[in-house]
Structure formats: structure tokens, C-alpha cells
Amino acid sequence: MSPELLSPAGNLEKLKYAFAYGADAAYVGAPRFSLRARADQFSLEDFSEGLTWAHQRGKRVYLAANLVAHDEDLPTLQEFMREAGSLPFDGVIVADLGVLDWVRTNYPDWPVHVSTQANVTNSWTARFYERLGVQRLVLARELSLDAIRALRDSVSLELEAFVHGAMCISYSGRCLLSNYFATEHSAAGHARDANRGDCSQVCRWEFALTEQSRPGEYFPIEQEDYGTSILSSRDLNMARHLKEMLDAGVTSFKVEGRMKSAWYAAAVSRVYRHALDRAVSGLPPDDSVLAELDLLSRREYTTGFYFQSDRKSDADGQLRGQPHRNGLQDRRLLGLVETVEAGQAWC
């Protein structure tokens, strides 16, 4: 397939903005089953409108249903999937092997994408999923480009990898901190389970040390002038390195951020559309376009694990806590342009 820019769509408005600003595809969440339980929700009517809107423009929409399911989740998941089964999604993203088997059995025409939650990090696992008939692997964020290149040689599946956005401090989302620290319960009645779409992002909190003989006395962990959040990862930014990812065999370039704003969906889609088109042409991206990424609400940027074999400082930097930055300190969103004088609407 041609290189694909895959953008987040937390609701119908964000989906349309992502496409208007250059995304080839968008991923949307099944309510309660897509690891973003507190995000804006699509109704079935929204799904239908979004799919029609996308397909009229030659775009693709993937349905995320990638929670790690418990038995009590299965009846509701089945009910939702039966309702969504009549809609022409271009693929469904799953992490749970039982859910994968159920989807393949009941909706054999739906292309299946294996979520990053499944932690695909080696060629044996990739070949296993290929035998199960999946179409695409969403690779674990812990892979280097060298590892992706080796995996590319072992399977014929499409390979999707993250290029931008928040990163989990744990292993591709496998985390119990939220379950342990967050006492608030979700609408489903269980604790704030990160693997069921309700993470409280405990890793972004600030922590201090205590000493056994002095209970109740807290000692700050000084790291920088702002203090520390030692479990908080930097945000991923690979906009300068898409050519290297292309050469490694990545076919779909995924932006994280379904809970971000419509402006985020538009701005990131625009920048990465530019960067990917330039990479396909063998050209570097324009610095003035990449600078838009610094205006977003974000944390310090990193290239994560992609260059781990020869840029260990970057991989280490992924683990150093950084403060949240608001790039719009001196800017305000004044309005949205929906039509132009000639009468041609953007949507």
C-alpha cells in the first residue's frame, strides 16, 4: 500500500478536521472498548455520517476496539459490534485474542489490525498473527528502526507505527498504576483500569519520598527547577525522520491524540502530511512547517526508542519527567472557517 497518514478522531468534528488537513485515514473509538473511555464518544449515527463523509473523499476509517477484555465486558462488546457490523469500517483494531477470534468468525470481511496493546515486538509473534489472517500490526513503541526493519523482512503484513503524541511510561500501555492509585470508579463499576480504557495517567503525577521512621513527612525529589514527575514520559515527535521510517518498512504513520482538540487534529495532520509527502519524494521537511508542532499543548519531545541502537541518549530521555507545555501562551483561537466566498465548503 502507499504510505498512509493515520490521524486520531475523538469525535465527528475531529475526524472531519483531520481529513481536511491531510490525513489519509482516521481511527475512531468504540464506546467503552477503545482505551479512551472518557473521550468524546461517537454515536452509531456519527459513525455512519463519518464513514460516508470519509469514503466520498477516498479516506479510510478504522474502529478501535482494543481493550483487554474481561468476561463482564464481552456481552456489551458483542452487542455493540453487532450494531456496528453493518457499517463499512475499513478495519477494526483489537488487542485481545478472544476478541480477535470473535471478530474474524462473525465479521470475516472486516480487515483486522492488531493493536499496540498486543505488544508485538518480534517476528515469531508477527508470523503468528499473519497465520490468524490479520491485515496489519500496530507495532509496540519499544521497537527500534533496526528491529522494525528485521520484522518487515519476516512478514507481508502492513506495519503501522506511532510517529507523534503521548507515550506511556509502561510497556505499550500494560500498566497497573491507575488501578492501584485511582480510587474513583468508572461508569462500568470497576477501578480506573488503564487496560480497559480508563487510565487516570498516574505517571503524570508528581511524587515525593517518605522515610519509614518519619511517617507523614514528605521529601521532594528535585530534578529540575520545576520539580519532578519521574514516571512521566516525553511526547514522541518523529516528523524529521519519516524517510528513515519508510526505509525501515513502515506503511502507516500513526498520530496519537483522540482526546486532544480539533485544532490538534488539524495542526498535526497538516504538519505530518507535509513531512510524509516530502519523505516520499526524498526531501527533508520544511523547518517552518515543523515549527507548528511547538505551538501545541505538549511535553518535551523525544524520538523514543526508534534510534535506540545508536542514539541511546534519546531513548534515555524518554524516561525523564518533563513539564506539560502550552504552546499557545500568547495566542488564542478566534474562530473556525467553514466556508469560503466561492461557496466551496472545507467539509
C-alpha positions as CSV (number, residue, x, y, z in Angstrom):
1,M,0.0,0.0,0.0
2,S,1.0,3.7,-0.4
3,P,2.3,5.3,2.8
4,E,-0.7,6.3,5.0
5,L,-1.0,9.2,7.4
6,L,-3.3,8.0,10.2
7,S,-4.8,10.6,12.5
8,P,-6.8,10.5,15.7
9,A,-10.5,11.3,15.7
10,G,-12.1,11.6,19.1
11,N,-15.4,12.7,17.7
12,L,-17.1,13.6,14.3
13,E,-15.7,17.1,14.2
14,K,-12.1,16.0,14.8
15,L,-12.5,13.3,12.1
16,K,-13.5,15.9,9.5
17,Y,-10.7,18.3,10.5
18,A,-8.1,15.5,10.4
19,F,-9.2,14.7,6.8
20,A,-9.5,18.3,5.8
21,Y,-5.9,18.9,6.8
22,G,-4.3,15.9,5.1
23,A,-4.9,12.6,6.8
24,D,-5.4,9.5,4.6
25,A,-7.2,7.6,7.4
26,A,-8.5,8.2,10.9
27,Y,-9.2,5.9,13.8
28,V,-12.3,6.2,16.0
29,G,-13.2,4.6,19.3
30,A,-15.9,2.1,20.0
31,P,-17.6,3.4,23.2
32,R,-16.1,1.8,26.3
33,F,-13.9,-0.6,24.2
34,S,-11.2,1.6,22.8
35,L,-8.8,2.6,25.6
36,R,-10.3,6.1,25.8
37,A,-13.3,5.6,28.0
38,R,-13.5,9.3,29.0
39,A,-13.0,10.7,25.5
40,D,-15.8,12.2,23.4
41,Q,-18.0,9.4,22.1
42,F,-19.3,8.6,18.6
43,S,-22.9,7.5,18.3
44,L,-23.8,5.0,15.6
45,E,-25.3,7.9,13.7
46,D,-21.9,9.7,14.0
47,F,-20.1,6.6,12.8
48,S,-22.4,6.3,9.8
49,E,-22.0,10.0,8.9
50,G,-18.3,9.9,9.3
51,L,-17.8,6.8,7.2
52,T,-20.0,8.3,4.4
53,W,-18.1,11.6,4.6
54,A,-14.7,9.8,4.5
55,H,-15.5,7.4,1.7
56,Q,-16.8,10.1,-0.5
57,R,-13.4,11.7,-0.3
58,G,-11.4,8.4,-0.7
59,K,-10.4,8.3,3.0
60,R,-10.4,5.3,5.4
61,V,-11.8,4.9,8.9
62,Y,-10.7,2.3,11.4
63,L,-12.7,1.2,14.5
64,A,-10.7,0.8,17.7
65,A,-12.0,-1.9,20.0
66,N,-8.7,-2.7,21.7
67,L,-9.4,-3.0,25.4
68,V,-8.0,-6.0,27.3
69,A,-11.4,-7.6,27.8
70,H,-12.8,-9.3,31.0
71,D,-15.7,-11.7,30.9
72,E,-18.1,-9.0,32.1
73,D,-17.1,-6.8,29.1
74,L,-18.0,-9.4,26.5
75,P,-21.8,-9.2,26.3
76,T,-21.8,-5.4,25.9
77,L,-19.0,-5.7,23.4
78,Q,-20.9,-8.3,21.3
79,E,-24.0,-6.1,21.4
80,F,-22.1,-3.0,20.2
81,M,-20.2,-4.9,17.5
82,R,-23.4,-6.4,16.1
83,E,-24.8,-2.9,15.8
84,A,-21.6,-1.6,14.2
85,G,-21.3,-4.7,12.0
86,S,-23.5,-3.2,9.3
87,L,-21.2,-0.2,8.9
88,P,-18.5,-0.2,6.3
89,F,-15.4,0.3,8.5
90,D,-12.2,-0.1,6.7
91,G,-10.7,-2.1,9.6
92,V,-11.1,-2.9,13.3
93,I,-8.3,-2.6,15.8
94,V,-8.2,-5.3,18.5
95,A,-5.7,-6.4,21.2
96,D,-7.4,-9.3,22.8
97,L,-7.0,-12.7,21.2
98,G,-10.5,-13.8,22.1
99,V,-12.0,-10.6,20.6
100,L,-9.8,-11.1,17.5
101,D,-11.2,-14.7,17.1
102,W,-14.8,-13.5,17.6
103,V,-14.4,-10.7,15.0
104,R,-12.8,-13.0,12.5
105,T,-15.6,-15.5,13.0
106,N,-18.5,-13.2,12.9
107,Y,-17.2,-10.5,10.5
108,P,-14.8,-12.2,8.2
109,D,-14.8,-9.4,5.7
110,W,-13.6,-6.8,8.2
111,P,-9.8,-6.3,8.0
112,V,-8.3,-6.8,11.4
113,H,-5.5,-4.7,12.8
114,V,-3.6,-5.9,15.9
115,S,-3.3,-3.0,18.4
116,T,-0.1,-1.8,20.0
117,Q,-1.6,-3.2,23.2
118,A,-0.8,-6.6,22.0
119,N,2.9,-5.8,22.3
120,V,4.2,-7.1,19.0
121,T,8.0,-6.9,19.3
122,N,9.3,-9.9,17.4
123,S,9.0,-11.9,14.2
124,W,7.6,-15.0,15.8
125,T,4.6,-13.1,17.1
126,A,4.2,-11.2,13.8
127,R,4.1,-14.5,11.9
128,F,1.6,-15.9,14.4
129,Y,-0.8,-13.0,13.7
130,E,-0.3,-13.4,10.0
131,R,-1.4,-17.0,10.2
132,L,-4.5,-15.8,12.0
133,G,-5.4,-13.7,9.0
134,V,-4.9,-10.2,10.3
135,Q,-4.1,-7.5,7.8
136,R,-2.0,-5.1,9.9
137,L,0.2,-4.9,13.0
138,V,0.4,-1.8,15.1
139,L,3.9,-2.2,16.4
140,A,4.9,-1.7,20.0
141,R,6.5,1.6,20.7
142,E,9.6,-0.1,22.2
143,L,10.9,-1.2,18.8
144,S,13.9,0.5,17.2
145,L,14.1,1.1,13.5
146,D,16.6,-1.7,13.1
147,A,14.1,-4.1,14.8
148,I,11.2,-2.9,12.5
149,R,13.4,-3.5,9.5
150,A,14.1,-7.0,10.6
151,L,10.5,-7.7,11.3
152,R,9.5,-6.2,7.9
153,D,11.6,-8.9,6.2
154,S,9.7,-11.7,8.1
155,V,6.0,-11.0,7.2
156,S,4.0,-9.5,4.4
157,L,1.6,-7.7,6.8
158,E,1.1,-3.9,6.8
159,L,3.1,-2.3,9.6
160,E,1.8,0.7,11.5
161,A,3.9,2.7,13.9
162,F,3.4,5.8,16.0
163,V,5.1,9.0,14.9
164,H,3.7,11.6,17.3
165,G,2.0,12.1,20.6
166,A,2.0,10.9,24.2
167,M,3.8,7.8,25.3
168,C,3.1,5.5,28.1
169,I,5.8,5.0,30.7
170,S,4.9,1.4,31.0
171,Y,5.2,-1.3,28.3
172,S,2.9,-0.2,25.5
173,G,0.0,0.5,27.8
174,R,0.4,-2.5,30.1
175,C,0.1,-0.6,33.4
176,L,-1.5,-1.1,36.8
177,L,-0.6,2.2,38.4
178,S,-4.0,3.7,37.6
179,N,-5.8,0.6,39.1
180,Y,-3.8,1.0,42.3
181,F,-3.8,4.8,42.9
182,A,-7.1,5.9,41.4
183,T,-9.9,5.3,43.9
184,E,-12.6,6.8,41.6
185,H,-14.6,4.2,39.7
186,S,-15.7,4.3,36.2
187,A,-19.2,4.1,34.9
188,A,-18.7,0.4,34.4
189,G,-18.2,0.0,38.1
190,H,-14.5,-1.1,38.0
191,A,-11.4,0.7,39.1
192,R,-9.7,3.1,36.7
193,D,-8.2,0.3,34.6
194,A,-5.6,1.5,32.0
195,N,-6.1,-1.6,30.0
196,R,-9.8,-1.1,29.8
197,G,-9.7,2.4,28.6
198,D,-9.9,4.4,31.8
199,C,-6.3,5.4,32.7
200,S,-6.0,8.2,35.2
201,Q,-2.4,8.9,34.0
202,V,-0.9,8.4,37.4
203,C,2.5,8.5,35.7
204,R,2.0,12.3,35.1
205,W,1.6,13.0,38.8
206,E,4.3,14.5,41.0
207,F,5.8,12.1,43.6
208,A,7.9,12.5,46.7
209,L,9.9,10.2,49.0
210,T,8.9,9.2,52.6
211,E,11.1,7.6,55.2
212,Q,9.9,4.8,57.5
213,S,10.8,6.4,60.8
214,R,9.2,9.7,59.9
215,P,5.7,9.0,58.7
216,G,3.8,11.8,57.2
217,E,7.0,13.7,56.3
218,Y,7.5,14.1,52.5
219,F,10.8,14.8,50.8
220,P,10.6,16.2,47.2
221,I,12.6,14.6,44.5
222,E,14.4,17.5,43.0
223,Q,15.2,17.1,39.3
224,E,14.9,20.5,37.6
225,D,13.7,23.9,38.6
226,Y,10.0,22.8,38.1
227,G,10.4,19.7,40.4
228,T,9.9,16.3,39.0
229,S,7.4,13.8,37.7
230,I,9.8,10.9,37.4
231,L,7.4,8.5,35.7
232,S,6.2,10.9,33.0
233,S,7.4,10.3,29.5
234,R,8.2,12.9,26.9
235,D,6.0,13.1,23.8
236,L,7.0,11.4,20.6
237,N,7.9,13.5,17.6
238,M,9.3,11.8,14.5
239,A,8.4,14.5,12.0
240,R,12.1,14.8,10.9
241,H,12.6,11.1,10.5
242,L,9.7,9.8,8.3
243,K,12.1,8.9,5.5
244,E,14.0,6.6,7.9
245,M,10.7,5.0,9.0
246,L,9.7,4.5,5.3
247,D,13.1,2.8,4.7
248,A,12.5,0.5,7.7
249,G,9.2,-0.7,6.2
250,V,6.6,1.3,8.0
251,T,3.4,1.6,5.9
252,S,1.1,3.5,8.2
253,F,2.2,6.5,10.2
254,K,0.0,7.0,13.3
255,V,-0.6,10.1,15.4
256,E,-1.7,9.7,19.0
257,G,-4.3,12.0,20.5
258,R,-8.1,11.2,20.3
259,M,-8.6,13.2,23.5
260,K,-6.9,16.3,22.1
261,S,-8.7,19.2,20.4
262,A,-9.9,19.6,16.9
263,W,-7.1,22.1,16.4
264,Y,-4.6,19.5,17.4
265,A,-6.1,17.0,14.9
266,A,-5.9,19.6,12.2
267,A,-2.4,21.0,13.0
268,V,-0.7,17.6,13.4
269,S,-2.3,16.3,10.3
270,R,-1.1,19.3,8.3
271,V,2.5,19.0,9.5
272,Y,2.7,15.3,9.0
273,R,1.1,15.5,5.6
274,H,3.8,17.8,4.6
275,A,6.6,15.7,6.2
276,L,5.3,12.5,4.7
277,D,5.0,13.9,1.2
278,R,8.5,15.3,1.4
279,A,9.8,12.0,2.7
280,V,8.2,10.0,-0.1
281,S,9.9,12.5,-2.5
282,G,13.3,12.0,-0.8
283,L,13.3,15.6,0.6
284,P,13.6,16.9,4.2
285,P,10.6,18.7,5.7
286,D,10.5,22.4,5.9
287,D,11.5,23.8,9.3
288,S,8.9,26.5,9.2
289,V,6.1,23.8,8.9
290,L,7.6,21.6,11.6
291,A,7.7,24.6,14.0
292,E,3.9,24.4,14.2
293,L,4.3,21.3,16.4
294,D,5.9,23.5,19.1
295,L,2.7,25.5,19.4
296,L,0.7,22.5,20.5
297,S,-0.1,21.7,24.1
298,R,2.6,19.1,24.7
299,R,5.5,17.8,26.8
300,E,9.2,17.9,25.7
301,Y,9.7,15.9,22.5
302,T,11.7,12.7,22.0
303,T,12.3,10.2,19.3
304,G,11.6,7.4,21.8
305,F,13.1,4.1,21.1
306,Y,13.5,4.3,17.3
307,F,17.2,5.1,17.4
308,Q,18.0,3.1,20.5
309,S,20.8,1.2,18.8
310,D,22.8,4.3,18.0
311,R,21.2,7.2,20.0
312,K,20.9,5.9,23.5
313,S,20.7,9.4,24.9
314,D,17.3,9.9,23.2
315,A,16.0,6.6,24.5
316,D,17.1,7.5,28.0
317,G,15.5,10.9,27.6
318,Q,12.2,9.2,27.0
319,L,12.2,8.4,30.7
320,R,13.0,11.8,32.2
321,G,9.9,13.6,33.5
322,Q,9.1,16.9,31.8
323,P,6.5,19.6,32.5
324,H,3.5,20.0,30.3
325,R,3.9,22.9,27.9
326,N,1.2,25.1,26.4
327,G,2.5,26.4,23.1
328,L,-0.4,29.0,22.9
329,Q,0.7,31.2,25.8
330,D,0.4,34.3,23.6
331,R,-2.2,33.0,21.1
332,R,-5.9,32.5,21.1
333,L,-8.2,30.6,18.8
334,L,-10.5,33.2,17.3
335,G,-12.8,31.2,15.1
336,L,-13.3,28.4,12.6
337,V,-13.6,29.0,8.8
338,E,-16.3,26.6,7.5
339,T,-17.0,28.1,4.0
340,V,-15.3,30.5,1.6
341,E,-16.7,33.2,-0.6
342,A,-16.8,31.0,-3.7
343,G,-19.2,28.8,-1.8
344,Q,-16.9,25.8,-1.5
345,A,-17.0,24.4,2.0
346,W,-14.0,22.7,3.5
347,C,-16.2,19.9,4.8
